[in-house]
Amino acid sequence: MKSGEQKMNEDNYIGFKKRLSAVEIYTYELLCPHHIFLSLILFAVIHGYHNRRETYGAPKVNTY
């Protein structure tokens, strides 16, 4: 019978072997449908903010 610590070490090793590389995780995140949707919203918000700054100028700061 295996001790709890030995079993935990084996589980960690198996988890390490199955762990995905950063590129695989990033690719999955990009292809995930709701992440694509959230990325588009974020892009639109940032793009709209920059267009507003170019159109109306930077916000005026009151100096007293």
GIVENNOR-V449915 format. One record per helix or strand. SS is the DSSP state (a for helix, b for strand). FROM is the first residue (numbers start at 0). LEN is the number of residues. If there is no record, write none. Layout:
# GIVENNOR-V449915
SS_FROM_LEN, SS_FROM_LEN
This chain:
# GIVENNOR-V449915
a_3_15, a_21_10, a_32_24
